Amino acid sequence: MNTKLSVNINKIATLRNARGGNIPDVLLAALLITEYGADGITVHPRPDERHIRYADVRDLKRKLTTELNIEGNPKEKAFVELVLETKPAQVTLVPDASGQLTSDHGWDTVAHQGYLTEIIAVFKRAGIRTSIFVDAKTEMVEGAYQAGADRIELYTEAYARAASPHRAEAIAPFIVAAKRASELGLGINAGHDLSLENLRYFAKSIPNLLEVSIGHALISDALYFGLEQTVHLYKEQLQF
């Protein structure tokens, strides 16, 4: 099984917004990324639209021929409305607070199970595959299953921060969580701080890994290697 690469293009939008206008062109960049071999595009629109704007999401949905994954907190009414309007292939539910710099924890799927069950049902009725961003804990995986999710996305910062000699120890809870997800029939995604330095080891170690979502590291590497070559380099890490 080949793990799919979904490229998060938030950082491209951040660069555009820093100057105003439409350079770089977010839509063009997304189309080129998929032309270069990425399997999908991920965006995480936030209420302040400091990077990806809601209009970008609509443009992407109209033009992309690969999967669109929209991340965000469904407690934001405008986010839910946007997802239901655009009907992406996948929505990933992330418990970010308003104004949060970046995602830094997964859902407590036990404490919030009632709410998650209700909102997942809304998206599934619209035919949208639903994934929940979770920490690598079996109880959180089980809670996602009980809430009706199709997939989980493992929050990988704890693994990514581990120095190379300690990766076996760092990845152990992710393997346990992934095995439990597979037992329950949940699809497995992963993301956050995955990079050229740590991606291959992670992908080889996690059973049944369907998709990784990578943004900051990949877009940063593109400054050194070029966008096309960088996409190829990341795809190579997933082929073994």
C-alpha positions as CSV (number, residue, x, y, z in Angstrom):
1,M,0.0,0.0,0.0
2,N,1.4,3.4,-1.0
3,T,0.7,6.2,1.5
4,K,-0.8,9.3,-0.2
5,L,0.8,12.7,0.1
6,S,-1.5,15.6,0.8
7,V,0.3,19.0,0.7
8,N,-0.9,21.7,3.1
9,I,-0.6,25.0,1.2
10,N,-1.4,27.4,4.1
11,K,2.2,28.8,4.0
12,I,1.9,29.7,0.4
13,A,-1.2,31.8,1.3
14,T,0.7,33.3,4.2
15,L,3.4,34.6,1.8
16,R,0.7,36.0,-0.5
17,N,-1.1,37.7,2.3
18,A,2.1,39.3,3.7
19,R,2.3,41.6,0.6
20,G,-1.3,41.7,-0.7
21,G,-2.3,41.0,-4.2
22,N,-2.1,37.5,-5.6
23,I,1.5,36.6,-5.7
24,P,2.2,33.8,-5.2
25,D,-1.0,32.5,-6.7
26,V,-2.4,30.0,-4.3
27,L,-4.6,28.2,-6.8
28,L,-1.8,27.9,-9.4
29,A,0.6,26.6,-6.7
30,A,-2.0,23.9,-5.7
31,L,-2.5,22.8,-9.3
32,L,1.3,22.6,-9.9
33,I,1.8,20.6,-6.7
34,T,-0.7,18.0,-7.9
35,E,0.8,18.1,-11.4
36,Y,4.1,17.3,-9.8
37,G,2.7,14.2,-8.1
38,A,1.0,15.1,-4.8
39,D,-2.2,13.1,-4.2
40,G,-4.1,15.9,-2.7
41,I,-4.2,19.4,-1.2
42,T,-4.9,20.3,2.4
43,V,-6.1,23.7,3.7
44,H,-6.8,24.9,7.1
45,P,-8.9,28.1,6.9
46,R,-9.1,30.0,10.2
47,P,-11.7,32.5,11.1
48,D,-9.3,35.5,10.7
49,E,-8.3,34.2,7.2
50,R,-4.6,35.0,8.0
51,H,-3.5,32.5,5.4
52,I,-6.1,30.5,3.5
53,R,-9.2,32.5,2.7
54,Y,-12.7,31.0,2.3
55,A,-12.6,32.2,-1.3
56,D,-9.4,30.1,-1.8
57,V,-11.3,27.0,-0.7
58,R,-14.1,27.6,-3.2
59,D,-11.6,28.2,-6.0
60,L,-9.7,25.0,-5.1
61,K,-12.8,22.9,-5.0
62,R,-13.8,24.1,-8.5
63,K,-10.4,23.5,-10.1
64,L,-8.7,20.6,-8.3
65,T,-8.9,17.1,-9.8
66,T,-7.3,15.5,-6.8
67,E,-8.6,15.2,-3.3
68,L,-9.3,18.3,-1.2
69,N,-9.0,18.0,2.6
70,I,-10.3,20.9,4.7
71,E,-9.1,21.1,8.3
72,G,-10.6,23.2,11.0
73,N,-12.6,23.5,14.2
74,P,-16.3,22.6,13.5
75,K,-17.3,24.7,16.5
76,E,-16.9,27.7,14.1
77,K,-20.2,28.0,12.3
78,A,-18.7,29.5,9.2
79,F,-16.3,26.6,8.9
80,V,-19.1,24.1,8.9
81,E,-21.0,26.1,6.4
82,L,-18.0,26.3,4.1
83,V,-17.4,22.5,4.3
84,L,-21.0,21.8,3.5
85,E,-21.0,24.2,0.6
86,T,-17.8,23.0,-1.0
87,K,-18.1,19.3,-0.2
88,P,-14.4,18.3,-0.1
89,A,-13.4,14.7,-0.3
90,Q,-12.4,14.9,3.4
91,V,-12.9,17.1,6.4
92,T,-10.5,16.8,9.3
93,L,-11.8,18.1,12.6
94,V,-9.1,19.9,14.6
95,P,-9.7,21.4,18.1
96,D,-7.8,24.7,17.5
97,A,-8.8,27.7,19.5
98,S,-9.6,30.9,17.6
99,G,-6.3,32.7,16.8
100,Q,-4.1,29.7,17.6
101,L,-0.8,29.8,15.8
102,T,-0.8,26.1,14.8
103,S,-2.4,22.9,16.0
104,D,-0.8,21.6,19.2
105,H,-3.1,18.8,20.4
106,G,-5.7,16.3,19.3
107,W,-9.4,16.0,20.4
108,D,-10.3,14.5,23.7
109,T,-12.8,12.2,21.9
110,V,-14.0,10.8,25.2
111,A,-14.9,14.2,26.8
112,H,-16.4,15.6,23.6
113,Q,-17.9,12.4,22.2
114,G,-21.5,13.7,22.2
115,Y,-20.6,16.8,20.3
116,L,-18.3,14.9,17.8
117,T,-21.0,12.3,17.2
118,E,-23.5,15.0,16.2
119,I,-21.2,17.0,14.0
120,I,-19.7,14.0,12.3
121,A,-23.2,12.9,11.4
122,V,-23.8,16.3,9.7
123,F,-20.8,15.9,7.4
124,K,-21.4,12.2,6.7
125,R,-25.0,13.0,5.6
126,A,-23.4,15.3,3.1
127,G,-21.2,12.5,1.8
128,I,-18.0,13.9,3.2
129,R,-15.4,11.5,4.6
130,T,-14.6,12.6,8.2
131,S,-11.3,12.4,10.1
132,I,-10.6,13.4,13.7
133,F,-7.2,14.8,14.7
134,V,-6.1,12.8,17.8
135,D,-3.1,12.2,20.0
136,A,-1.5,8.7,19.8
137,K,-3.6,7.2,22.6
138,T,-5.8,4.2,22.2
139,E,-8.7,5.7,24.2
140,M,-8.8,8.6,21.8
141,V,-8.8,6.3,18.9
142,E,-11.6,4.3,20.4
143,G,-13.5,7.5,21.1
144,A,-13.2,8.6,17.5
145,Y,-14.6,5.2,16.4
146,Q,-17.5,5.5,18.8
147,A,-18.2,9.0,17.5
148,G,-18.6,7.7,14.0
149,A,-15.4,8.9,12.3
150,D,-14.2,7.4,9.1
151,R,-10.5,8.1,9.9
152,I,-8.2,9.4,12.5
153,E,-5.3,11.8,11.9
154,L,-2.5,11.0,14.3
155,Y,-0.9,14.2,15.6
156,T,2.8,13.5,15.1
157,E,4.7,16.4,16.8
158,A,5.8,14.2,19.7
159,Y,7.4,11.8,17.2
160,A,8.8,14.5,15.0
161,R,10.6,16.2,17.9
162,A,12.4,13.1,18.9
163,A,16.1,12.9,18.1
164,S,17.0,10.2,15.6
165,P,18.5,7.8,18.2
166,H,15.2,7.9,20.2
167,R,12.8,7.4,17.3
168,A,12.0,3.8,18.1
169,E,10.8,4.9,21.6
170,A,9.0,7.9,20.2
171,I,7.1,6.1,17.6
172,A,5.9,3.2,19.8
173,P,2.6,4.8,21.0
174,F,1.8,5.7,17.4
175,I,2.2,2.0,16.3
176,V,-0.1,0.9,19.1
177,A,-2.7,3.6,18.3
178,A,-2.5,2.7,14.6
179,K,-3.0,-1.0,15.3
180,R,-6.0,-0.3,17.4
181,A,-7.5,1.9,14.6
182,S,-7.0,-0.8,12.1
183,E,-8.8,-3.3,14.4
184,L,-11.7,-0.9,14.6
185,G,-11.8,-0.4,10.8
186,L,-10.7,3.2,11.0
187,G,-8.6,4.7,8.2
188,I,-5.3,6.2,9.4
189,N,-3.9,9.6,8.4
190,A,-1.0,11.5,10.1
191,G,0.4,15.0,10.2
192,H,2.3,17.8,11.9
193,D,6.0,18.4,11.6
194,L,6.7,15.5,9.4
195,S,9.7,16.2,7.1
196,L,12.3,14.7,4.8
197,E,14.3,13.8,7.9
198,N,11.6,11.8,9.7
199,L,8.9,10.8,7.2
200,R,10.3,7.5,5.8
201,Y,10.8,6.0,9.2
202,F,7.3,7.0,10.3
203,A,5.6,5.7,7.2
204,K,7.5,2.4,7.3
205,S,6.6,1.9,10.9
206,I,2.9,2.7,10.9
207,P,0.7,-0.1,9.6
208,N,-2.0,0.8,7.1
209,L,-1.1,4.5,6.9
210,L,-3.3,5.9,4.2
211,E,-2.3,9.6,4.0
212,V,0.1,12.1,5.4
213,S,-0.6,15.8,5.4
214,I,2.6,18.0,5.2
215,G,2.8,21.7,4.9
216,H,5.4,23.8,6.7
217,A,8.4,21.6,6.1
218,L,7.6,20.8,2.5
219,I,7.0,24.5,1.6
220,S,10.2,25.5,3.4
221,D,12.2,22.8,1.6
222,A,10.8,24.1,-1.7
223,L,12.8,27.3,-1.1
224,Y,16.0,25.3,-1.4
225,F,15.1,22.6,-3.9
226,G,12.2,24.0,-5.9
227,L,8.6,23.0,-5.7
228,E,8.6,20.2,-8.2
229,Q,11.8,18.6,-6.9
230,T,10.5,18.9,-3.3
231,V,7.2,17.1,-4.1
232,H,9.2,14.3,-5.7
233,L,11.5,14.0,-2.7
234,Y,8.6,13.7,-0.3
235,K,6.9,11.2,-2.6
236,E,10.1,9.1,-2.6
237,Q,10.0,8.9,1.2
238,L,6.7,7.1,0.9
239,Q,7.9,4.5,-1.6
240,F,9.6,1.5,-0.1
